[in-house]
């Protein structure tokens, strides 16, 4: 499924992602996105972490619970400093 919607840039250059798009991509408050801009085009892609990928992503490799826990601890340390 794909969507084509308009959005408006607000004060301070803030772009609000329409609710339908956020729902389609599984974005929630605090989700990270990557923005690629060139000339007159902008592409926005969700940045998926290891936990999201393990639950929803395509299964291309196996990971042990220990490896998943290690990744989780590393990510938590990134956020807590």
Protein Blocks (a to p, Z undefined) as FASTA:
>chain_A
ZZdddddddehhiacddfklmmmnopaehiacddddehjaccddddddfklmmmmmccfb
dcdfklmmmmmmmmmmmmnZZ
